[in-house]
Amino acid sequence: MRRKRICCGLAVALTAICTATACKNCGVSGGEGEYTYTTAISSLGTNWNPHTWEVNADKEILEYLTTPFVDISIKNTQTKEYQWVFEMADEIVDVTAEHRDDLTKYSATLPVDGQGNALPIESVDSGYVFEFRLNESAVWENGDKITADDYIYSMEQLLSPKMRNYRANLYVSGESAIAGGKAYYTAKEPYLDFSQTVGLYKVDDYNFRYVTQVRNEYGYFLTSCTSNWLVHKDTYERGKDDSGEFTTTKYGTPGYTLSYGAYKLKSYQADKQAVFTQNEKWYGFEEENGKRVSYTDFEVDGEKRQQYQTTKIVMDVMQGTAAKQAFLKGKLTLWKPEADDLSTYKTSDRLLQADETYTMSFFFNTNEQTLKNADLNKGNKYSVVLSNDKFRKALSLAIDRKDYVSATPGWKPTYALMNDVYYYNIFSDPLSIYRNIPEAMQAICNLYGVEYGENQPYSTLEEGYKSVTGYNLTQSRELMKGACEELVSKGLYKKGEEIKIAVGWAKGELTADDKQQQSKLNAYINQAAQGSGFGKITFEAKGNIPDRYGDVPKGEYAVGYGAWGGAAFYPFRNFQMYFDPDEYEINEAGCYDPTKEKLTLDVDGAQVTMTFQNWSKSMIGSGAYANADLDTKLSITAQLEEEFLGRYYRIPVAATTSCTLLSYQADYYTEDYSVMYGFGGLRLMNYSYDDKEWAAYVKSEGGTISYV
Amino acid sequence: MMLRYILKRVLLALLSLFIIVTVCFMLIRALPMELPNDKNLQEIILARWEALGYGKPLLVQYGIYLKNIFTAWDFGTSWQISYLTPAWKVITDRLLPTVLVNLYALLFSVPIGLGLGILAAIKKNRWQDHLISTGVTVFVSIPSYVYAFLVQFVLYSLLNAFPLHVYSLADAGGSYFTWKMFYSMIPPILALSFGEIAGLCRFTRAELTETLTSEYMLFARAKGLSVAQATLRHALKNAMVPILPMIISSFALILSGSLVIEQIFSIPGVGQLYVKSINLRDYDVFMANSIFYTFIGLFAGIVVDVSYGFLDPRIRMGEK
């Protein structure tokens, strides 16, 4: 009897505890009039110093705490026009013509003519000296003013040879490299004098000038001003440690953080959570009915809009499945579904797809001897067939890209190195998409054998280009036959023998999507190889390859699979990854030597021959065509793209997209993604429910919200 | 003699520690560096590595490492996991949540595990024993992350009774010792406890069953003790000789976190440090972690062995 009483008592107590505490606080943290933006992150940033941050998680924190000199925002959602919005700078002006002597003083590299001769300094009137007229309202979160001296100090620290800062690379190389920056950064003791060496100097308290090492188009220079190198001097110095081999600072870690952005760091717990609240000292905020509000000083779709409505940002560390549960319970503002979940939500009206600059491609090692060795030592069978151009072209034409991308929701078929998100004249022409110019379309038509005009299936170039699928089974079969005959006659292959080639497919484990893609690839190639003389062909996808990009040129794998992207605002720079071993490890280094192999292109009617590497260098920095008119540069770019892809060292197959499911609590300004302004960003995000209303809404839905 | 035995064990443990630390040091540095494709970044990273001394011969690096530990108690610096934080501090900063969750789990599971084990032994071959043994088999066979997902699903998704994760300090009122924090730790405590309860229950049942069938138990009953008296005074006392060291070693190991449980419940503890430090090539954190846990493991081994001697004077190791 007594035992029963004890048991009953315990049961009642347990129920009471559960009822009393039933997760009242595990909901959204804010209340009435508060708008919390909560995201899940697998790993929290640890170092948000603008001079040393390394990974995206670091950058994400940094972006909340800083404001760029200039930002890009929406102008017109219908036409996808964007606009430049000046923030930390009121204005950035090209003053090269008035300050040519700075080029000499800071040893800037003068532009060259078509023959490679440096142009006289008198002919240089733009693209080198930029004057920053600072926003005088900008202050640190503690109220300290931000002046030109702060920028000079910050750059001196960033490029300090004693600090060896990771992000110095942004200012010692590339088009926006600062004049004298590399010399200062790489100097050994005795170190150089910053003010005499580096092209950054104060004009007055709120003006400074920035001299670039090489000529830079104004629009492209502005893109480098969408970030900022500014640090708070006292905090930076307080965190300094000179005791080691090089000087370090704890700036940009907990306890050493100061914001000048729209948000400030409220709390940070390593491996767990970071919380940000509005920075009341940010120049954009004003008080309205006791609340902090901000409006754009530019028009979006013809009206000034409220900006930074979000009052609090929470970054919570959680893994994939937990993030999904949290999102469905209304605890996250957005969630990035894994590939398996994407098929469930692919029709959801809350799914946002963002096109990325990345193009997934197969890339090869075509060196005959390396492939023979791989057949002997790496478990491949007749991977040497990849040394045959026709075989690789046949493989490209055998891939039904529209079907292939169906294995991964969100991916789009692609046929070139650059997809639709590359812009060639971002400052003057917001609609200047490289892929839409006639030369670029023509290159793709040539590559895939599409003809247009009279007595052709397509009447115009545009029609012909739009018809490209990259898939031509008939031609692929013919090429397969030819390839087989050539390989047999060279003694590299015996008819009917099985071909088995390992593909360095992924850095991590193979996903279900990867396996599906692999099986599709095998189906395509075997369909094309029917009756050609080739035996069964198998591409074996291998996962957990830490460095597949390096393994292919080394001959560890004959084929690699991966994506390249970037330089979306300056497509002329994009060939560095394929042609310039001074700048990048070349994935196709097992196919050719771009420093020796030459290529002849038509430049404004003249035949010009250069190595692949020099063609890449020619359109950037002080290269021979860096200052050429846009038409010339676009023509060269399109020809380079066609010539390179025509060698089939790399076969593009798909453009990647990033998919995000957005909670009903908040909306981005637009659902139509643009690589220039995204969906409008946190700046223009607006909320349908404040935190209190949202919690009530979630409860009314039974605690779980359906997004299917 | 016992002291001599302990000294011998300590010296052997130190030798083991040195060997393990040496092997760990060589292995982690032998892992290939992952460099970005961008040559400018490569140059900067390599210059930093050179300045950090990673370009020197391995033995020289090891010598410097040991010298820093012995002369300055400096275990190096974290460059990735917690930027510019001393490696030792990276571990100690994360110990508390791990210790708390493990300690609560142990305090919860020891009495329940012992109780169920005793009950199963006393009620051997009756329905209570069958029920407990079936439960034990299930919980011993299933890995802890399965319970973890199950607990999370039931308590969070289905009942909405507990939070998805352990609260952050900011959400819990700024301390690990608030009711709110404890409340949010209940799901991982449960997930960790099932296996511990099952293991302890099985072991207790087996030991107690054996002692209950001993001849001295018959004698105890014959001299007039009740079943309860005989069980508590004689059987349980003897059965505890192997059980107690098991509990002691569990206590010694509460410092080590569970990678999976910590990931599932987002506990910012030490469990994830090992894998993270290897993946990010955070050498000094990896080494400090290796030293710490090797030490804990060896120390626990000595404590357990010595405890046998204290629990049962007949098993004084080292005595001739």
Boltz contact constraints between the chains, C-beta under 6 A:
constraints:
  - contact:
      token1: [A, 18]
      token2: [B, 161]
      max_distance: 6.0
  - contact:
      token1: [A, 21]
      token2: [B, 183]
      max_distance: 6.0
  - contact:
      token1: [A, 22]
      token2: [B, 161]
      max_distance: 6.0
  - contact:
      token1: [A, 23]
      token2: [B, 160]
      max_distance: 6.0
  - contact:
      token1: [A, 23]
      token2: [B, 161]
      max_distance: 6.0
  - contact:
      token1: [A, 23]
      token2: [B, 163]
      max_distance: 6.0
  - contact:
      token1: [A, 26]
      token2: [B, 163]
      max_distance: 6.0
  - contact:
      token1: [A, 46]
      token2: [B, 82]
      max_distance: 6.0
  - contact:
      token1: [A, 46]
      token2: [B, 83]
      max_distance: 6.0
  - contact:
      token1: [A, 47]
      token2: [B, 83]
      max_distance: 6.0
  - contact:
      token1: [A, 164]
      token2: [B, 47]
      max_distance: 6.0
  - contact:
      token1: [A, 164]
      token2: [B, 48]
      max_distance: 6.0
  - contact:
      token1: [A, 169]
      token2: [B, 40]
      max_distance: 6.0
  - contact:
      token1: [A, 169]
      token2: [B, 41]
      max_distance: 6.0
  - contact:
      token1: [A, 169]
      token2: [B, 44]
      max_distance: 6.0
  - contact:
      token1: [A, 173]
      token2: [B, 40]
      max_distance: 6.0
  - contact:
      token1: [A, 245]
      token2: [B, 51]
      max_distance: 6.0
  - contact:
      token1: [A, 246]
      token2: [B, 51]
      max_distance: 6.0
  - contact:
      token1: [A, 248]
      token2: [B, 84]
      max_distance: 6.0
  - contact:
      token1: [A, 250]
      token2: [B, 84]
      max_distance: 6.0
  - contact:
      token1: [A, 253]
      token2: [B, 83]
      max_distance: 6.0
  - contact:
      token1: [A, 267]
      token2: [B, 170]
      max_distance: 6.0
  - contact:
      token1: [A, 269]
      token2: [B, 168]
      max_distance: 6.0
  - contact:
      token1: [A, 269]
      token2: [B, 169]
      max_distance: 6.0
  - contact:
      token1: [A, 270]
      token2: [B, 82]
      max_distance: 6.0
  - contact:
      token1: [A, 271]
      token2: [B, 268]
      max_distance: 6.0
  - contact:
      token1: [A, 272]
      token2: [B, 168]
      max_distance: 6.0
  - contact:
      token1: [A, 272]
      token2: [B, 268]
      max_distance: 6.0
  - contact:
      token1: [A, 273]
      token2: [B, 168]
      max_distance: 6.0
  - contact:
      token1: [A, 275]
      token2: [B, 170]
      max_distance: 6.0
  - contact:
      token1: [A, 317]
      token2: [B, 266]
      max_distance: 6.0
  - contact:
      token1: [A, 318]
      token2: [B, 266]
      max_distance: 6.0
  - contact:
      token1: [A, 319]
      token2: [B, 263]
      max_distance: 6.0
  - contact:
      token1: [A, 322]
      token2: [B, 164]
      max_distance: 6.0
  - contact:
      token1: [A, 325]
      token2: [B, 157]
      max_distance: 6.0
  - contact:
      token1: [A, 326]
      token2: [B, 164]
      max_distance: 6.0
  - contact:
      token1: [A, 583]
      token2: [B, 39]
      max_distance: 6.0
  - contact:
      token1: [A, 584]
      token2: [B, 37]
      max_distance: 6.0
  - contact:
      token1: [A, 585]
      token2: [B, 37]
      max_distance: 6.0
  - contact:
      token1: [A, 703]
      token2: [B, 160]
      max_distance: 6.0
